[in-house]
Amino acid sequence: MRSMTWVLLSLLLVLQYPLWFGKGGWMQVSDNGRLLRDQQQVNAKLVARNAAMDAEVSDLKQGLDAIGERARNELGMIGNDEVFFQVLKPGQAVAIPAAQRGNNKLQVSQGGTGDGSQR
């Protein structure tokens, strides 16, 4: 009877080994689930980035406002009917963007606290 118990126990262990440690076993399923969650988080970030880029591209295709805004922000350009004001902190050097050199519409204001009030 005692040998029959050992035979059944060893048979049970032999049958359980592939379930836990074999190809497609519980350990591998657990690891694949973790990898799937990580990849879904990465994909969610990429979807959000792609949506933002798609909105920017469609805005650039449809209107001139976005093109003008990018020209102002990234290249320092101003329109013919616009006036550029640059508020500097006390002691800060005047930096004139290359697109505005020689333009008589440049106005620089010294001082100020940045919140609209004067000292």
C-alpha positions as CSV (number, residue, x, y, z in Angstrom):
1,M,0.0,0.0,0.0
2,R,2.8,2.4,0.8
3,S,4.5,1.8,-2.5
4,M,1.2,2.5,-4.3
5,T,1.0,5.9,-2.6
6,W,4.5,6.8,-3.8
7,V,3.7,5.7,-7.3
8,L,0.5,7.8,-7.4
9,L,2.2,10.8,-5.9
10,S,5.1,10.6,-8.4
11,L,2.6,10.2,-11.3
12,L,0.8,13.3,-10.0
13,L,4.0,15.3,-9.9
14,V,5.0,14.2,-13.4
15,L,1.6,15.3,-14.7
16,Q,1.7,18.6,-12.9
17,Y,5.1,19.6,-14.1
18,P,4.1,20.7,-17.6
19,L,1.1,22.6,-16.2
20,W,3.3,24.7,-14.0
21,F,6.6,24.9,-15.8
22,G,6.2,23.7,-19.3
23,K,5.5,25.6,-22.5
24,G,2.2,27.4,-22.1
25,G,2.2,26.7,-18.4
26,W,0.9,28.9,-15.6
27,M,4.3,30.7,-15.2
28,Q,4.5,31.6,-18.8
29,V,0.9,32.7,-18.9
30,S,1.6,35.0,-15.9
31,D,4.7,36.5,-17.6
32,N,2.8,37.0,-20.8
33,G,0.0,38.8,-19.0
34,R,2.5,41.2,-17.4
35,L,4.1,41.9,-20.7
36,L,0.7,42.5,-22.3
37,R,-0.2,45.1,-19.6
38,D,3.2,46.8,-20.1
39,Q,2.7,47.0,-23.9
40,Q,-0.9,48.2,-23.5
41,Q,0.4,51.2,-21.4
42,V,3.1,52.0,-24.0
43,N,0.4,51.8,-26.8
44,A,-1.9,54.1,-24.9
45,K,0.8,56.7,-24.7
46,L,1.6,56.4,-28.4
47,V,-2.1,56.7,-29.3
48,A,-2.3,59.9,-27.3
49,R,0.8,61.3,-29.0
50,N,-0.5,60.3,-32.5
51,A,-3.8,61.9,-31.8
52,A,-2.1,65.2,-30.8
53,M,0.1,65.0,-33.9
54,D,-2.9,64.3,-36.1
55,A,-4.7,67.3,-34.7
56,E,-1.7,69.5,-35.3
57,V,-1.3,68.3,-38.9
58,S,-5.0,68.8,-39.7
59,D,-4.8,72.3,-38.2
60,L,-1.8,73.1,-40.3
61,K,-3.6,71.8,-43.4
62,Q,-6.8,73.7,-42.8
63,G,-5.9,77.1,-41.5
64,L,-3.3,79.8,-41.7
65,D,-3.7,80.7,-38.0
66,A,-1.6,77.7,-36.9
67,I,1.1,78.5,-39.5
68,G,1.3,82.1,-38.2
69,E,1.4,80.9,-34.6
70,R,4.2,78.6,-35.3
71,A,6.1,81.3,-37.2
72,R,5.7,83.6,-34.2
73,N,6.6,81.1,-31.5
74,E,9.4,79.1,-33.2
75,L,10.9,81.6,-35.6
76,G,10.2,84.9,-33.8
77,M,8.4,86.4,-36.8
78,I,5.8,89.2,-36.7
79,G,3.2,90.2,-39.2
80,N,3.2,93.5,-41.1
81,D,0.3,94.9,-39.0
82,E,1.6,93.6,-35.6
83,V,3.7,95.3,-32.9
84,F,6.1,93.2,-30.9
85,F,6.5,94.0,-27.2
86,Q,9.3,92.3,-25.2
87,V,9.2,92.8,-21.4
88,L,12.6,92.3,-19.7
89,K,13.5,91.9,-16.1
90,P,15.7,94.6,-14.7
91,G,19.3,94.1,-15.7
92,Q,18.4,91.6,-18.5
93,A,20.1,92.2,-21.9
94,V,17.9,93.0,-24.9
95,A,17.7,90.0,-27.3
96,I,16.4,90.8,-30.7
97,P,15.4,87.8,-32.8
98,A,17.0,87.7,-36.3
99,A,13.7,88.0,-38.1
100,Q,13.1,91.4,-36.4
101,R,16.4,93.1,-36.9
102,G,15.9,96.2,-39.0
103,N,12.2,96.2,-38.3
104,N,11.1,99.5,-36.9
105,K,8.1,98.0,-35.0
106,L,10.3,96.5,-32.2
107,Q,9.5,97.9,-28.8
108,V,11.2,96.9,-25.6
109,S,9.8,97.6,-22.2
110,Q,12.3,97.6,-19.2
111,G,11.1,96.6,-15.8
112,G,7.8,95.2,-14.7
113,T,7.0,92.3,-12.5
114,G,5.6,90.0,-15.1
115,D,2.1,90.2,-13.7
116,G,1.1,93.4,-15.5
117,S,1.9,95.8,-12.6
118,Q,4.7,98.3,-12.6
119,R,7.2,98.8,-9.7
